[in-house]
Amino acid sequence: MSNNAPHMQKGQEVNLHEVDPGLHRVSVGLGWNVPEQEHGFPVDLDTSAFLLNREGRVRHDTDFVFYNNLETEGGMIKHLGDNTTGAGEGDSETIEINLDALPYDVEKIAFSVTIHNAEERQQNFGFVKAAYIRIINQDTRVELARFDLTEDAASENGFIFGELSREGVGWKFRAVGQGSTGGLYKIAREYNVNVAPS
């Protein structure tokens, strides 16, 4: 595993195909450390991916990959499963993407991390430590980019961690780090996913 991948700052971009011209498939690893319980409830963070068109919206509801919909039609994006504790070394959750198989009307993929049932459990990112997103060449396992979410996020219960977007014939990654207080429901609605309130 390469340790030379750029550690990005919020708002920074990396052209992945300049870094690795042979890139075809990526793994998006997200990680964090959380206490077992907070306010008397277990702490469960969830990773999601949104396939977005030029208007920044999903084309249809199945363009939303999360713990209840682990892959897109055709399997071009696969969520490898929900980690309900964040325990253990390495990535807490992983999403695999076949870049070559993505339809051309998918301009961007946004990655969020949200706290499950955060509002009723009174939980937020204030007690989430060492949160990060990293992009790995799925075939060579070389890390291409990494963004550590270090800012004060005490009142937030959801974050857009990063985005993959088309750059010419290739893809770039942008470190976003944009907080939200409405959890996964609010983020999904902003991307035009038709979801019912939890």
Backbone as CSV, one residue per row, in Angstrom:
resi,resn,N_x,N_y,N_z,CA_x,CA_y,CA_z,C_x,C_y,C_z
1,MET,0.851,-1.191,0.000,0.000,0.000,0.000,0.887,1.241,0.000
2,SER,0.617,2.138,-0.942,1.426,3.346,-1.036,1.085,4.320,0.078
3,ASN,2.144,4.896,0.677,1.929,5.956,1.653,2.167,7.327,1.032
4,ASN,2.363,7.352,-0.311,2.669,8.604,-0.990,1.429,9.299,-1.528
5,ALA,0.253,8.727,-1.283,-0.973,9.352,-1.753,-1.130,10.712,-1.093
6,PRO,-1.605,11.708,-1.856,-1.760,13.038,-1.263,-2.778,13.056,-0.141
7,HIS,-2.399,13.669,0.992,-3.353,13.914,2.076,-3.987,15.263,1.768
8,MET,-5.263,15.236,1.454,-5.918,16.391,0.881,-6.506,17.305,1.945
9,GLN,-6.645,18.559,1.565,-7.347,19.539,2.378,-8.755,19.708,1.812
10,LYS,-9.663,20.203,2.657,-11.034,20.447,2.230,-11.057,21.319,0.980
11,GLY,-11.806,20.886,-0.051,-11.924,21.629,-1.294,-10.886,21.278,-2.341
12,GLN,-9.867,20.530,-1.964,-8.792,20.180,-2.895,-9.249,19.076,-3.846
13,GLU,-8.673,19.049,-5.064,-9.010,18.043,-6.064,-7.753,17.313,-6.526
14,VAL,-7.927,16.037,-6.902,-6.848,15.233,-7.470,-7.380,14.576,-8.736
15,ASN,-6.658,14.768,-9.856,-7.008,14.076,-11.097,-6.469,12.654,-10.999
16,LEU,-7.357,11.686,-10.813,-6.946,10.306,-10.537,-6.247,9.672,-11.727
17,HIS,-6.633,10.031,-12.949,-6.013,9.412,-14.120,-4.654,10.025,-14.453
18,GLU,-4.360,11.207,-13.927,-2.988,11.715,-14.015,-2.093,10.976,-13.028
19,VAL,-2.635,10.678,-11.847,-1.887,9.936,-10.825,-1.677,8.487,-11.256
20,ASP,-2.695,7.895,-11.896,-2.676,6.475,-12.259,-3.398,6.292,-13.591
21,PRO,-2.655,6.417,-14.731,-3.303,6.340,-16.054,-3.977,4.993,-16.330
22,GLY,-3.596,3.944,-15.611,-4.179,2.628,-15.838,-5.389,2.333,-14.981
23,LEU,-6.014,3.376,-14.458,-7.107,3.198,-13.502,-8.400,2.791,-14.209
24,HIS,-9.008,1.687,-13.743,-10.291,1.235,-14.277,-11.336,1.027,-13.185
25,ARG,-10.885,0.560,-12.020,-11.813,0.272,-10.921,-11.220,0.832,-9.637
26,VAL,-12.061,1.437,-8.812,-11.591,1.991,-7.542,-12.386,1.392,-6.381
27,SER,-11.723,1.311,-5.244,-12.384,1.051,-3.971,-12.365,2.355,-3.190
28,VAL,-13.512,2.746,-2.664,-13.615,3.931,-1.826,-13.750,3.433,-0.392
29,GLY,-12.694,3.635,0.388,-12.691,3.185,1.768,-13.000,4.343,2.700
30,LEU,-13.902,4.129,3.645,-14.225,5.133,4.645,-14.017,4.530,6.020
31,GLY,-13.434,5.309,6.905,-13.132,4.791,8.230,-13.392,5.813,9.310
32,TRP,-13.523,5.322,10.548,-13.794,6.180,11.703,-13.635,5.367,12.969
33,ASN,-13.487,6.075,14.075,-13.505,5.465,15.403,-14.612,6.127,16.207
34,VAL,-15.440,5.302,16.848,-16.532,5.828,17.669,-16.629,5.010,18.958
35,PRO,-17.176,5.610,20.023,-17.427,4.827,21.232,-18.521,3.795,20.966
36,GLU,-18.555,2.749,21.781,-19.582,1.711,21.601,-20.979,2.271,21.806
37,GLN,-21.105,3.176,22.782,-22.409,3.779,23.054,-22.254,5.268,23.313
38,GLU,-23.298,6.007,23.026,-23.357,7.435,23.346,-24.807,7.764,23.652
39,HIS,-25.049,8.403,24.779,-26.416,8.692,25.241,-27.239,7.403,25.371
40,GLY,-26.563,6.306,25.746,-27.276,5.066,26.026,-27.625,4.222,24.814
41,PHE,-27.182,4.647,23.617,-27.485,3.889,22.397,-26.189,3.512,21.681
42,PRO,-26.190,2.393,20.930,-25.023,2.082,20.106,-24.825,3.147,19.037
43,VAL,-23.575,3.352,18.624,-23.249,4.339,17.595,-23.017,3.602,16.278
44,ASP,-23.840,3.907,15.276,-23.785,3.214,13.989,-23.678,4.252,12.877
45,LEU,-22.518,4.299,12.211,-22.332,5.193,11.073,-22.580,4.427,9.782
46,ASP,-23.170,5.103,8.805,-23.528,4.477,7.535,-22.930,5.252,6.367
47,THR,-22.371,4.505,5.417,-21.815,5.072,4.204,-22.819,4.918,3.066
48,SER,-22.943,5.946,2.242,-23.841,5.897,1.082,-23.144,6.518,-0.120
49,ALA,-23.599,6.131,-1.317,-23.108,6.724,-2.559,-24.303,7.140,-3.408
50,PHE,-24.178,8.298,-4.059,-25.235,8.836,-4.908,-24.664,9.054,-6.311
51,LEU,-25.262,8.398,-7.319,-24.868,8.616,-8.713,-25.663,9.806,-9.227
52,LEU,-24.957,10.846,-9.681,-25.612,12.108,-9.998,-25.427,12.478,-11.465
53,ASN,-26.441,13.120,-12.023,-26.355,13.608,-13.398,-25.792,15.028,-13.422
54,ARG,-25.864,15.669,-14.570,-25.288,17.013,-14.725,-25.941,18.034,-13.804
55,GLU,-27.206,17.796,-13.445,-27.918,18.724,-12.554,-27.652,18.441,-11.077
56,GLY,-26.809,17.439,-10.786,-26.511,17.106,-9.398,-27.622,16.333,-8.719
57,ARG,-28.401,15.584,-9.509,-29.509,14.796,-8.982,-29.380,13.355,-9.442
58,VAL,-29.959,12.434,-8.664,-29.999,11.047,-9.114,-30.909,10.953,-10.337
59,ARG,-30.587,9.999,-11.234,-31.436,9.786,-12.419,-32.713,9.050,-12.028
60,HIS,-32.603,8.118,-11.070,-33.746,7.408,-10.505,-33.345,6.934,-9.115
61,ASP,-34.303,6.448,-8.345,-34.057,6.155,-6.936,-33.014,5.061,-6.712
62,THR,-32.818,4.172,-7.692,-31.829,3.096,-7.534,-30.392,3.594,-7.706
63,ASP,-30.211,4.887,-8.004,-28.866,5.488,-8.043,-28.375,5.863,-6.647
64,PHE,-29.029,5.348,-5.637,-28.706,5.592,-4.232,-28.275,4.252,-3.631
65,VAL,-26.966,4.120,-3.337,-26.413,2.872,-2.811,-26.146,3.059,-1.315
66,PHE,-26.760,2.181,-0.486,-26.613,2.292,0.970,-26.911,0.935,1.582
67,TYR,-27.072,0.864,2.907,-27.188,-0.433,3.581,-28.415,-1.240,3.179
68,ASN,-29.453,-0.585,2.624,-30.638,-1.320,2.158,-30.658,-1.538,0.654
69,ASN,-29.663,-1.029,-0.067,-29.540,-1.222,-1.522,-28.043,-1.283,-1.821
70,LEU,-27.463,-2.484,-1.699,-25.999,-2.619,-1.685,-25.343,-2.547,-3.057
71,GLU,-26.115,-2.571,-4.147,-25.478,-2.351,-5.443,-26.442,-1.775,-6.455
72,THR,-25.860,-1.110,-7.464,-26.662,-0.525,-8.532,-27.033,-1.618,-9.527
73,GLU,-27.970,-1.279,-10.388,-28.319,-2.162,-11.493,-27.064,-2.475,-12.292
74,GLY,-26.822,-3.725,-12.580,-25.630,-4.100,-13.336,-24.388,-4.255,-12.486
75,GLY,-24.464,-3.898,-11.208,-23.351,-4.129,-10.300,-22.139,-3.241,-10.506
76,MET,-22.299,-2.080,-11.189,-21.135,-1.211,-11.425,-20.650,-0.543,-10.146
77,ILE,-21.549,-0.403,-9.150,-21.161,0.096,-7.834,-21.683,-0.888,-6.787
78,LYS,-20.793,-1.325,-5.889,-21.163,-2.291,-4.854,-20.712,-1.794,-3.490
79,HIS,-21.641,-1.766,-2.563,-21.354,-1.483,-1.158,-21.082,-2.836,-0.504
80,LEU,-19.922,-2.991,0.162,-19.533,-4.294,0.679,-20.153,-4.634,2.027
81,GLY,-21.092,-3.803,2.504,-21.838,-4.179,3.699,-21.701,-3.202,4.838
82,ASP,-22.710,-3.213,5.683,-22.835,-2.268,6.799,-22.003,-2.726,7.986
83,ASN,-21.123,-1.848,8.458,-20.372,-2.086,9.701,-21.057,-1.250,10.773
84,THR,-21.676,-1.908,11.746,-22.504,-1.169,12.704,-21.712,-0.614,13.889
85,THR,-20.397,-0.918,13.984,-19.633,-0.457,15.149,-18.413,0.380,14.797
86,GLY,-17.886,0.251,13.570,-16.642,0.944,13.226,-15.423,0.307,13.850
87,ALA,-15.606,-0.848,14.511,-14.492,-1.497,15.217,-13.535,-2.148,14.232
88,GLY,-12.297,-2.356,14.684,-11.303,-3.035,13.870,-10.391,-2.073,13.155
89,GLU,-9.328,-2.637,12.594,-8.345,-1.839,11.873,-8.804,-1.601,10.436
90,GLY,-8.283,-0.547,9.822,-8.547,-0.300,8.409,-9.912,0.323,8.168
91,ASP,-10.385,0.197,6.925,-11.622,0.842,6.508,-12.813,0.236,7.239
92,SER,-13.716,1.103,7.686,-14.930,0.629,8.344,-15.948,0.130,7.324
93,GLU,-16.074,0.830,6.192,-16.956,0.399,5.114,-16.291,0.710,3.778
94,THR,-16.620,-0.088,2.742,-15.992,0.045,1.434,-17.047,0.014,0.344
95,ILE,-16.860,0.865,-0.657,-17.707,0.871,-1.851,-16.796,0.666,-3.059
96,GLU,-17.109,-0.329,-3.896,-16.310,-0.625,-5.087,-17.021,-0.088,-6.324
97,ILE,-16.228,0.531,-7.225,-16.802,1.176,-8.404,-16.026,0.765,-9.650
98,ASN,-16.749,0.278,-10.655,-16.185,0.011,-11.976,-16.369,1.280,-12.801
99,LEU,-15.322,2.106,-12.882,-15.426,3.398,-13.566,-15.766,3.226,-15.041
100,ASP,-15.216,2.188,-15.669,-15.431,1.980,-17.105,-16.883,1.637,-17.421
101,ALA,-17.614,1.107,-16.446,-18.993,0.662,-16.694,-20.031,1.743,-16.417
102,LEU,-19.609,2.889,-15.876,-20.586,3.931,-15.513,-21.171,4.584,-16.763
103,PRO,-22.499,4.728,-16.832,-23.122,5.399,-17.976,-22.632,6.849,-18.091
104,TYR,-22.632,7.371,-19.312,-22.099,8.717,-19.528,-22.957,9.812,-18.921
105,ASP,-24.233,9.500,-18.597,-25.046,10.537,-17.961,-24.839,10.575,-16.449
106,VAL,-23.957,9.724,-15.923,-23.513,9.858,-14.535,-22.273,10.748,-14.540
107,GLU,-22.430,11.970,-14.058,-21.350,12.954,-14.084,-20.531,12.943,-12.796
108,LYS,-21.164,12.470,-11.708,-20.528,12.596,-10.401,-21.059,11.509,-9.474
109,ILE,-20.230,11.094,-8.511,-20.667,10.193,-7.444,-20.287,10.850,-6.127
110,ALA,-21.277,11.085,-5.273,-21.043,11.713,-3.974,-21.110,10.647,-2.884
111,PHE,-20.226,10.774,-1.884,-20.144,9.805,-0.797,-20.465,10.489,0.524
112,SER,-21.448,9.936,1.225,-21.826,10.510,2.512,-21.587,9.506,3.627
113,VAL,-21.404,10.040,4.844,-21.405,9.225,6.058,-22.371,9.895,7.023
114,THR,-23.322,9.104,7.523,-24.338,9.632,8.420,-24.453,8.736,9.648
115,ILE,-24.973,9.296,10.734,-25.177,8.537,11.969,-26.611,8.023,11.993
116,HIS,-26.754,6.710,12.119,-28.067,6.069,12.081,-28.921,6.518,13.278
117,ASN,-30.150,6.964,12.980,-31.090,7.420,14.020,-30.462,8.480,14.933
118,ALA,-29.682,9.372,14.344,-28.910,10.338,15.138,-29.783,11.256,15.976
119,GLU,-30.879,11.727,15.414,-31.667,12.728,16.135,-32.365,12.119,17.348
120,GLU,-32.975,10.934,17.161,-33.667,10.335,18.312,-32.664,9.851,19.354
121,ARG,-31.438,9.519,18.933,-30.415,9.055,19.882,-29.535,10.200,20.396
122,GLN,-29.769,11.419,19.897,-28.999,12.611,20.300,-27.501,12.391,20.079
123,GLN,-27.155,11.909,18.909,-25.744,11.646,18.566,-25.311,12.562,17.432
124,ASN,-24.010,12.909,17.417,-23.465,13.747,16.356,-21.995,13.416,16.140
125,PHE,-21.385,14.095,15.178,-19.996,13.799,14.817,-18.988,14.333,15.833
126,GLY,-19.455,14.969,16.885,-18.541,15.482,17.897,-17.730,14.402,18.586
127,PHE,-18.238,13.176,18.638,-17.497,12.092,19.282,-16.937,11.086,18.271
128,VAL,-17.038,11.411,16.974,-16.439,10.565,15.930,-14.990,11.005,15.734
129,LYS,-14.067,10.071,15.843,-12.647,10.390,15.737,-12.043,9.722,14.498
130,ALA,-10.985,10.334,13.984,-10.156,9.749,12.916,-10.977,9.354,11.687
131,ALA,-11.957,10.181,11.324,-12.776,9.880,10.142,-12.017,10.263,8.871
132,TYR,-12.128,9.407,7.846,-11.413,9.662,6.585,-12.130,8.984,5.422
133,ILE,-11.776,9.420,4.213,-12.161,8.746,2.979,-10.893,8.597,2.152
134,ARG,-10.739,7.450,1.490,-9.573,7.257,0.639,-9.972,6.519,-0.635
135,ILE,-9.225,6.807,-1.714,-9.476,6.201,-3.013,-8.322,5.257,-3.316
136,ILE,-8.653,4.003,-3.663,-7.660,2.967,-3.895,-7.893,2.377,-5.283
137,ASN,-6.822,2.138,-6.038,-6.935,1.369,-7.266,-7.300,-0.058,-6.871
138,GLN,-8.481,-0.498,-7.270,-8.990,-1.796,-6.818,-8.119,-2.952,-7.310
139,ASP,-7.452,-2.773,-8.451,-6.660,-3.858,-9.035,-5.257,-3.937,-8.441
140,THR,-4.635,-2.777,-8.169,-3.262,-2.780,-7.653,-3.192,-2.584,-6.149
141,ARG,-4.318,-2.161,-5.524,-4.427,-1.850,-4.086,-3.587,-0.631,-3.688
142,VAL,-3.173,0.183,-4.636,-2.413,1.398,-4.333,-3.386,2.523,-3.970
143,GLU,-3.106,3.201,-2.859,-3.924,4.333,-2.422,-3.553,5.555,-3.256
144,LEU,-4.580,6.206,-3.841,-4.353,7.325,-4.754,-4.634,8.682,-4.118
145,ALA,-5.527,8.725,-3.156,-5.883,9.992,-2.506,-6.521,9.684,-1.166
146,ARG,-6.384,10.637,-0.229,-6.936,10.457,1.121,-7.297,11.824,1.693
147,PHE,-8.468,11.869,2.363,-8.926,13.091,3.008,-9.340,12.750,4.424
148,ASP,-8.661,13.348,5.404,-8.975,13.153,6.813,-9.913,14.267,7.258
149,LEU,-11.072,13.888,7.783,-12.065,14.874,8.219,-11.724,15.291,9.648
150,THR,-11.002,16.384,9.780,-10.474,16.774,11.090,-11.182,17.971,11.697
151,GLU,-12.067,18.611,10.932,-12.658,19.854,11.439,-13.632,19.583,12.577
152,ASP,-13.933,20.614,13.311,-14.899,20.513,14.410,-16.291,20.274,13.827
153,ALA,-16.880,19.140,14.172,-18.173,18.777,13.605,-19.171,18.440,14.703
154,ALA,-19.077,19.143,15.822,-19.814,18.746,17.020,-21.323,18.678,16.802
155,SER,-21.883,19.543,15.959,-23.345,19.585,15.855,-23.887,18.826,14.649
156,GLU,-23.017,18.266,13.824,-23.462,17.626,12.575,-23.751,16.146,12.803
157,ASN,-24.734,15.606,12.043,-24.967,14.166,12.105,-24.860,13.504,10.731
158,GLY,-24.386,14.259,9.766,-24.135,13.722,8.434,-23.086,14.553,7.726
159,PHE,-22.351,13.922,6.813,-21.326,14.621,6.035,-21.272,14.082,4.619
160,ILE,-21.105,14.977,3.651,-20.624,14.578,2.337,-19.105,14.571,2.467
161,PHE,-18.494,13.406,2.434,-17.042,13.306,2.615,-16.293,13.701,1.354
162,GLY,-16.750,13.203,0.201,-16.014,13.476,-1.036,-16.846,13.162,-2.256
163,GLU,-16.304,13.526,-3.436,-16.995,13.306,-4.704,-16.014,12.841,-5.767
164,LEU,-16.438,11.874,-6.565,-15.763,11.529,-7.819,-16.529,12.216,-8.935
165,SER,-15.830,12.880,-9.860,-16.527,13.493,-10.989,-15.692,13.344,-12.250
166,ARG,-16.373,13.384,-13.380,-15.689,13.205,-14.665,-14.747,14.374,-14.935
167,GLU,-13.577,14.021,-15.452,-12.581,15.014,-15.858,-12.060,14.563,-17.212
168,GLY,-12.630,15.098,-18.305,-12.277,14.621,-19.636,-12.703,13.168,-19.774
169,VAL,-11.755,12.303,-20.156,-12.080,10.874,-20.289,-11.834,10.126,-18.985
170,GLY,-11.333,10.835,-17.969,-11.038,10.195,-16.692,-11.904,10.733,-15.567
171,TRP,-11.399,10.590,-14.333,-12.141,10.985,-13.140,-11.235,11.740,-12.181
172,LYS,-11.809,12.664,-11.435,-11.080,13.361,-10.376,-11.818,13.148,-9.059
173,PHE,-11.094,13.321,-7.969,-11.679,13.214,-6.640,-11.554,14.552,-5.945
174,ARG,-12.653,14.995,-5.306,-12.640,16.250,-4.560,-12.965,15.977,-3.102
175,ALA,-12.164,16.533,-2.205,-12.412,16.451,-0.766,-13.471,17.494,-0.419
176,VAL,-14.638,17.058,0.059,-15.755,17.978,0.276,-15.872,18.366,1.754
177,GLY,-16.147,17.419,2.634,-16.248,17.727,4.061,-17.376,18.679,4.406
178,GLN,-18.532,18.501,3.768,-19.685,19.393,3.987,-20.660,18.745,4.950
179,GLY,-20.915,19.408,6.063,-21.773,18.861,7.104,-23.242,19.092,6.850
180,SER,-24.068,18.281,7.536,-25.521,18.384,7.446,-26.106,18.005,8.799
181,THR,-27.230,18.599,9.153,-27.869,18.258,10.423,-29.141,17.447,10.232
182,GLY,-29.438,17.039,9.009,-30.678,16.282,8.777,-30.475,14.807,8.554
183,GLY,-29.244,14.304,8.739,-28.991,12.886,8.556,-29.120,12.444,7.112
184,LEU,-29.230,11.128,6.919,-29.268,10.553,5.577,-30.515,10.995,4.815
185,TYR,-31.645,11.129,5.500,-32.881,11.539,4.826,-32.707,12.896,4.128
186,LYS,-32.132,13.854,4.833,-31.972,15.193,4.247,-31.013,15.172,3.066
187,ILE,-29.895,14.462,3.212,-28.925,14.395,2.115,-29.563,13.732,0.898
188,ALA,-30.267,12.615,1.122,-30.910,11.912,0.008,-31.933,12.809,-0.695
189,ARG,-32.728,13.537,0.062,-33.723,14.433,-0.548,-33.044,15.540,-1.354
190,GLU,-31.908,16.046,-0.882,-31.204,17.103,-1.625,-30.715,16.595,-2.981
191,TYR,-30.444,15.292,-3.080,-30.035,14.698,-4.355,-31.228,14.163,-5.149
192,ASN,-32.449,14.460,-4.676,-33.693,14.130,-5.354,-34.052,12.639,-5.281
193,VAL,-33.571,11.948,-4.251,-34.017,10.579,-4.018,-35.388,10.633,-3.351
194,ASN,-36.307,9.818,-3.813,-37.661,9.764,-3.251,-37.662,8.829,-2.054
195,VAL,-37.367,9.372,-0.871,-37.332,8.559,0.351,-38.346,9.088,1.348
196,ALA,-38.910,8.163,2.109,-39.849,8.550,3.162,-39.071,8.905,4.416
197,PRO,-39.550,9.854,5.221,-38.878,10.164,6.477,-38.809,8.924,7.354
198,SER,-37.680,8.760,8.082,-37.530,7.583,8.945,-38.290,7.799,10.235
